């Protein structure tokens, strides 16, 4: 087993990281989440997502979900759905587009 000196180990680069695009202003302004704690929407594993109940009452839930699906956001509650629920919704939407002939 060979040992690589720290000077030869490639350092992690953060300049490749790109943040998600900014939410549309109408979603930011109309969303009930803008004043809620982030922990409600990004709970630790096994904890309930309290933010989902807030999403049920929000007028911006549809555009928020579309934003998350369009930008392939994979963490947290967006549009009232968890990561797994959004993955299932993305697959469902693709299947609808495929069966309708929109996708060849």
C-alpha positions in Angstrom: 0.0 0.0 0.0 1.4 3.3 -1.0 1.0 6.5 1.0 0.3 9.8 -0.9 1.5 12.9 0.7 -1.0 15.6 1.4 0.6 17.9 -1.2 -0.3 15.3 -3.9 -3.9 14.7 -2.9 -6.2 16.8 -5.1 -8.0 19.3 -2.9 -11.7 19.5 -3.2 -12.9 22.3 -5.4 -15.9 24.3 -4.6 -15.9 26.3 -7.8 -17.7 23.4 -9.6 -20.7 23.7 -7.2 -23.6 25.6 -8.6 -26.6 26.7 -6.4 -30.1 26.1 -7.5 -31.6 29.0 -9.5 -33.5 31.5 -7.6 -37.2 30.9 -7.0 -39.5 33.0 -9.1 -40.5 36.1 -7.2 -44.2 35.3 -7.1 -43.4 32.0 -5.4 -41.1 33.7 -2.9 -43.6 36.4 -2.1 -46.7 34.2 -2.0 -45.1 31.2 -0.3 -45.9 30.6 3.3 -42.5 29.1 3.8 -40.5 32.3 3.5 -40.9 33.0 7.2 -40.8 29.4 8.5 -37.7 27.7 9.9 -35.6 25.8 7.3 -35.6 22.7 9.6 -39.3 22.3 8.8 -38.4 21.7 5.1 -35.1 19.9 5.6 -35.7 17.5 8.5 -33.1 15.1 9.7 -33.5 11.5 8.6 -36.5 9.9 10.4 -38.0 13.1 11.5 -41.4 14.4 10.2 -41.4 17.1 7.7 -43.5 19.7 9.5 -43.3 22.0 6.4 -45.6 19.7 4.4 -48.5 20.8 6.5 -47.7 24.4 5.7 -47.5 23.6 2.0 -51.1 22.2 2.1 -52.3 25.7 2.9 -50.0 27.6 0.5 -51.2 29.2 -2.8 -47.7 28.8 -4.4 -47.5 25.0 -3.9 -48.0 24.2 -7.6 -45.3 26.6 -9.0 -43.0 25.5 -6.1 -43.4 21.9 -7.1 -42.8 22.7 -10.8 -39.7 24.6 -9.9 -38.3 21.7 -7.8 -39.1 19.2 -10.6 -37.7 21.4 -13.4 -34.5 22.0 -11.5 -34.1 18.4 -10.3 -34.0 19.4 -6.6 -33.3 16.3 -4.6 -33.3 17.5 -1.0 -36.0 18.8 1.3 -39.7 19.5 1.0 -40.7 21.4 -2.1 -44.3 21.9 -3.4 -45.6 19.8 -0.5 -43.6 16.7 -1.5 -40.6 14.9 -0.1 -37.6 13.7 -2.2 -39.2 10.3 -2.8 -42.6 11.8 -3.6 -41.0 14.2 -6.1 -39.1 11.3 -7.7 -42.4 9.4 -8.1 -44.1 12.5 -9.5 -41.3 13.2 -12.0 -41.6 9.6 -13.2 -45.4 9.9 -13.4 -45.1 13.1 -15.5 -42.6 11.5 -17.8 -44.9 8.5 -18.3 -47.8 10.8 -19.1 -45.7 12.7 -21.6 -44.5 9.4 -23.1 -47.9 7.8 -23.4 -49.4 11.0 -24.9 -46.8 11.0 -27.6 -45.1 14.1 -26.5 -41.8 12.2 -26.0 -40.8 9.7 -28.8 
